[in-house]
């Protein structure tokens, strides 16, 4: 793996096993949430780059507004042929919005490498923390506009094993939004539940709906609220947007 200027370039190395992450049982950590956002930055996102930037910033703003009541730390992984981690496990009030300088679409889609690296690094970091400082909840949100086509370190099988382990044993929550594909089928290949996946539209309006959907889902998870599937929630967001435009 070659590292330079915060950009981690995928090579032929195999992904390391996911580190087991015991979740904290401390009551004072019950409202602390660790969120990892894995965002596609491949060349096909160029036409909607502004929408992607605004969508992420809207999601970030939502987390910042909730931070006092529901403290949140956020990691962002941007990926194309390689992947970059602009910030890792920072309290959301400390994070600056994306702009056209920090989000520049290019290259192919190393989706699996981005997921694998994020899960492995997050696992190692949390495992090294004292139990009292570990979050009560971990959420990994993935948004892509296309199919995997350039990963070299992680396979579908490896990612599926990692996600299944973290979900079943340590209760991590994985959310998957994918465009130009059957997102539920893609999520299934990675052991992500159908209710936690949705096929999205990668348009300017679509990116607004996607960010609202993820923000709503994460908000409900933080608060321990019951919620419908992502697909149903997406339909509700689109319908609300239509009504808003008519009024």
C-alpha positions in Angstrom: 0.0 0.0 0.0 1.5 3.4 -1.0 0.7 6.4 1.1 1.2 10.0 0.1 -0.5 13.3 0.7 -3.2 11.5 2.7 -4.1 9.4 -0.4 -3.9 5.7 0.1 -3.4 3.9 -3.1 -4.8 0.4 -3.4 -2.4 -2.3 -4.6 -2.4 -6.1 -4.7 -2.1 -6.7 -0.9 -4.8 -8.7 0.7 -7.0 -7.1 3.3 -6.1 -7.8 6.9 -8.7 -9.6 9.2 -11.1 -7.2 10.9 -10.2 -6.5 14.5 -12.9 -7.5 16.9 -14.5 -4.4 18.5 -16.3 -4.9 21.8 -18.9 -2.2 22.2 -19.0 -0.2 25.4 -21.6 -1.0 28.0 -20.9 2.3 29.9 -24.1 4.3 30.3 -22.2 7.6 29.7 -21.3 6.4 26.2 -24.8 5.3 25.3 -25.5 8.4 23.2 -22.1 8.5 21.5 -22.1 7.5 17.8 -19.2 6.7 15.5 -20.2 7.3 11.8 -18.0 6.4 8.8 -19.2 7.9 5.5 -17.8 6.2 2.4 -18.5 8.5 -0.6 -17.9 7.7 -4.3 -15.6 10.2 -6.0 -15.2 8.4 -9.3 -15.2 10.2 -12.7 -18.9 9.4 -13.3 -19.7 11.7 -10.4 -18.4 14.7 -12.2 -21.7 15.9 -13.6 -23.3 15.9 -10.1 -20.2 17.0 -8.1 -22.0 20.0 -6.8 -24.9 17.9 -5.7 -22.5 15.4 -4.0 -20.7 18.2 -2.1 -24.0 19.9 -1.1 -25.5 16.5 -0.1 -22.5 15.6 2.2 -22.5 19.1 3.7 -26.2 18.8 4.5 -25.6 15.5 6.2 -22.7 17.0 8.1 -24.8 19.9 9.2 -27.5 17.6 10.5 -24.9 15.7 12.6 -23.6 19.0 13.9 -27.0 20.3 15.0 -27.6 17.0 16.9 -24.1 16.9 18.5 -24.9 18.4 21.8 -27.6 15.9 22.5 -26.1 13.0 20.5 -22.3 13.3 20.4 -21.0 12.1 17.1 -17.5 11.4 15.6 -17.2 11.2 11.8 -14.8 9.6 9.4 -14.9 10.4 5.7 -13.5 8.1 3.0 -13.6 9.4 -0.6 -12.8 6.8 -3.3 -12.2 6.5 -7.0 -9.4 4.3 -8.3 -7.6 5.1 -5.0 -9.1 6.2 -1.7 -8.4 9.2 0.6 -9.4 9.8 4.2 -9.7 13.6 4.6 -10.5 13.2 8.3 -10.8 10.3 10.7 -13.0 10.0 13.8 -13.3 13.7 14.5 -16.0 15.3 16.6 -18.5 16.7 14.0 -18.2 20.3 15.2 -14.5 20.3 14.2 -15.2 19.2 10.6 -15.2 21.7 7.7 -17.6 21.2 4.7 -16.5 19.8 1.4 -15.9 22.1 -1.5 -14.7 21.9 -5.1 -11.1 21.7 -4.0 -11.6 18.8 -1.5 -14.0 16.8 -3.8 -12.8 16.3 -7.3 -14.3 13.3 -9.2 -11.9 11.2 -11.2 -10.9 7.6 -12.0 -12.7 4.3 -11.5 -14.6 2.7 -8.7 -12.6 0.9 -6.0 -15.6 0.4 -3.8 -14.5 -2.8 -2.1 -11.1 -1.4 -1.2 -12.6 1.7 0.3 -15.1 -0.3 2.4 -12.4 -2.8 3.5 -9.9 -0.1 4.5 -12.5 1.9 6.4 -13.8 -1.0 8.3 -10.4 -2.4 9.2 -9.0 1.0 10.3 -12.1 1.9 12.3 -12.0 -1.5 13.9 -8.3 -1.1 14.9 -8.8 2.4 16.2 -11.8 1.5 18.4 -10.1 -1.7 19.7 -7.2 0.4 20.9 -9.5 2.8 22.9 -10.2 2.3 26.6 -13.6 0.6 27.0 -15.1 3.7 28.7 -14.3 5.8 25.6 -15.7 3.5 22.9 -18.9 4.6 21.2 -22.3 3.0 22.0 -23.1 2.8 18.3 -21.2 2.4 15.0 -22.8 3.3 11.6 -21.1 2.9 8.2 -22.9 4.7 5.4 -21.9 3.9 1.8 -22.9 5.9 -1.3 -21.9 5.0 -4.8 -23.1 5.8 -8.3 -21.7 2.7 -10.0 -20.4 -0.8 -9.8 -17.1 -2.0 -8.4 -14.5 -2.1 -11.1 -11.0 -1.5 -9.8 -10.3 -2.9 -6.3 -7.2 -5.0 -5.8 -7.0 -5.6 -2.0 -10.4 -6.8 -1.0 -12.8 -9.2 -2.7 -16.6 -9.5 -2.5 -16.2 -12.5 -0.3 -13.8 -10.8 2.1 -16.1 -7.7 2.4 -19.1 -9.9 3.0 -17.3 -11.8 5.8 -16.2 -8.5 7.4 -19.6 -6.9 7.4 -21.4 -10.0 8.6 -19.0 -10.3 11.5 -19.2 -6.7 12.6 -23.0 -6.7 12.2 -23.8 -9.9 13.9 -21.1 -9.9 16.7 -20.6 -6.2 17.4 -23.9 -4.7 16.2 -22.5 -2.3 13.7 -25.0 -0.9 11.3 -24.3 -0.7 7.5 -26.3 1.5 5.1 -25.8 1.2 1.3 -27.1 3.6 -1.4 -26.3 2.7 -4.9 -27.2 4.1 -8.3 -27.2 2.5 -11.8 -27.6 -1.0 -10.3 -29.9 -3.1 -8.2 -28.6 -1.8 -4.9 -30.4 -4.4 -2.8 -28.7 -7.2 -4.8 -25.3 -5.5 -4.4 -25.8 -5.0 -0.7 -26.8 -8.6 -0.3 -23.4 -9.6 -1.8 -21.8 -7.7 1.0 -24.1 -9.1 3.8 -25.9 -5.8 4.2 -29.6 -6.2 4.9 -32.2 -5.4 2.3 -33.9 -2.9 4.6 -30.6 -1.0 5.0 -30.1 -0.5 1.2 -31.8 1.4 -1.6 -31.4 2.1 -5.3 -30.9 5.8 -5.7 -30.9 8.4 -8.5 -27.6 10.3 -9.0 -29.0 13.6 -10.1 -28.9 17.0 -8.4 -32.3 16.4 -6.8 -31.3 12.8 -6.1 -28.3 13.8 -4.1 -30.4 16.0 -2.0 -32.8 13.2 -1.3 -29.9 10.8 -0.6 -28.4 13.1 2.0 -31.7 13.6 3.7 -32.3 9.9 3.7 -29.0 9.1 5.4 -29.4 11.9 7.9 -32.8 10.7 8.8 -31.7 7.1 9.2 -28.7 8.0 11.3 -30.8 10.3 13.4 -33.3 7.5 14.1 -30.5 5.1 15.0 -28.9 7.5 17.4 -32.3 8.0 19.1 -33.1 4.3 19.2 -36.2 4.9 17.1 -37.9 2.3 14.9 -37.6 3.2 11.2 -38.9 1.8 7.9 -36.6 0.4 5.2 -34.3 2.8 3.4 -36.3 2.2 0.2 -39.5 3.3 1.9 -37.8 6.3 3.5 -36.4 7.3 0.1 -39.9 7.3 -1.4 -41.1 9.4 1.4 -38.3 11.9 0.9 -39.0 12.2 -2.8 -42.7 12.6 -2.2 -42.1 15.3 0.3 -39.8 17.1 -2.1 -42.5 17.0 -4.8 -45.1 18.4 -2.5 -42.7 21.2 -1.4 -42.1 22.2 -5.0 -45.9 22.4 -5.7 -46.6 24.5 -2.7 
